[in-house]
Amino acid sequence: MMYCGLDPQDALQLPRTAVSKGKLDTRRGKTGVPLWVPLPAPVIEALAAEPKHLTTTLTLCANSYGKPWTVSGFRASWRPIRQKLEEAGEVQPGLTLKGLRHTVATILREMGKDYATIAETLGQKAEAWLNTTRAGPTHPRRWPRQSAISTPR
C-alpha cells in the first residue's frame, strides 16, 4: 500500500499473477483504471521473504493461516504495528492503511511530480482527487508538509 499507492482493498485482493519480474500489473478496483508499477526494492525483498503458502491461496497477501486477508482482519493486525511505530516516532499518530495511499501522493508531490503523473500512478481518473490529499493544491493545509512517514534527514 505504502510503496505502490494501492487502496487497502485492492492490495489485499491482488492475485499472485499481478506480480511478475519486479512489476505490478493490476486495475484499481474503484475506478477500473489500469496500473503498471515497477516495484521498489523493499517490496521485492518482502515478497521474496514471504512464507510459501498453499497453492490454493490465489491472493498475493495471505494471513498466517495461508488464507486471503480480509480488510478488517488486516486492519486489526496493522493496529499494534502502527502503535509501535507511533511510539517510536516513525509515523504520525492515527495513520491509517488508506492514509498510506495518500502519503504516496504527498511524497510524489514533494519529489516534484506533477498532478497528472501522481493521478496516473495512483490509478485515478482525474487530478481532482488530489485535492483531498495533502499533495493537492487546494488542500486546506498548504506546503511545507510533514509526511505521515518519518524520513531520514
N, C-alpha and C positions, 0 to 999 in steps of 0.2 A: 504494500500500500504506500509506504513512505517513498521508496525509490522509484516506483513506477506510476504513482499518482492514481492508482485504481481505487474505485469505491470499494468499501469492505465486502459488499455483496458480490461484486464482480470478482474480486480477488479470491474469495472463498469458493466460488463456483468454477474457477478456471479448470478446464480439463488438462490432463497431463500432456496432451498433444499440443497445447498452446505454447509450450516452450520447446524450442529447437535451436541448436547451435548458438546458444547465448542470446537468443532473441525471443521476445514475447509477441505472439500474433493472436489477437482476440478482437472482440467487439465490446463496446460499452453497453451494458445492459439497459440503461435508462434511455440512451439516445440511439443505439444501434450503430454508432459511428465506429468504423474500424480503427484499431490501434495496432501499430507495429513499433515496438520499443526495444532497442538494444538494452540488454540487462547489464547493470553495473556489477562490478566485481563482488561486492558484498552479497548480492542476490545469487549470483552464480555459485559462490562459496557455500551459502546456506543450502542451496538445492543439492549440491554435491554431498553435504554432510547429513542431509536428512535421512532418517531411517527408511529402509526399503519396506514398504507396506505390501499387503497382499495385492495381487494383480487385479483384484476386483474393485479396488479403490480407483475410481476414474478421475477424481479431482486431484489437482496438484497439492492442495493443502489438506492434510489429514490430521486428526487428533491422535492421541497416544494409543488409541484402540485401532488405528488404521481406518477409521471411518471419516467421511467428509465432515468438516466443521459446520455447525450452524452459526449464524451471526451472533445469536445470544450466547452460545457456548464460547465462542472466540472472545467476545467482549468480557465474559466472566473470567477467562484466563488472562486476558490482557490487563485487567484492573490491578492485580498485585504487582505486575511488572511495571506498569505505569507509576504506581505509588512509590516503588523503589527508585525509579528514575527521577520522580519529583523530589524525593528526599535527598537525592544526590545532586540536585540542581541541574540535571541533564535535560529535563523537559519542563515546560511551563505547567503549572497546576491545571488540572482538568482537561488535558489533551485527550481528544477522542480519536477513534480509528478514522472517522470521516475527516477529522482535523488534520490527519497526516496528509490527506489528499490536498487540502488547502495549503498546507505547509509546502508541498511541492510547488504549487503555483507561486507562492511567495519567494521561495528560493530561486526559481527560474527568473522571476522578475528582478530579484537582486543581482542575478548574473547578467542582467541587461537584455533578456529575451523580450521580444515584442509580444503584444497581447494575442495576435493571431497564432504565433508559434506556441504559446502557452495553451491556448484553447485546443489546438491540434494535438499537442502532447497529452492532454488530459481527456481527449475524446469528446470535446464539447462542440456543439453545432454552431455556437455563436460566442463572440467575445463578451457578450453582455453578462455571462455567468461570472466573469472575473470581478465584476462589481460587488459580488457577495463575498469575495475573499480579500485578504489584505494585500493581494497583488493588484487589485483593481484601482483605477484612477479615482473613482468616486467613493471608495470605502471611507467611512467616517474617520477612521484612524489613518492618517497620512504617513508618508515616509518621513524620517527613517523608521524602520520597523525592527522589532526584535522577533526573530524567528521563534517558533514553538520548540524547536530543537536547538540545543546549545551546540555551537560550533567552536572548534579550537581557534584561538587567535594567533 
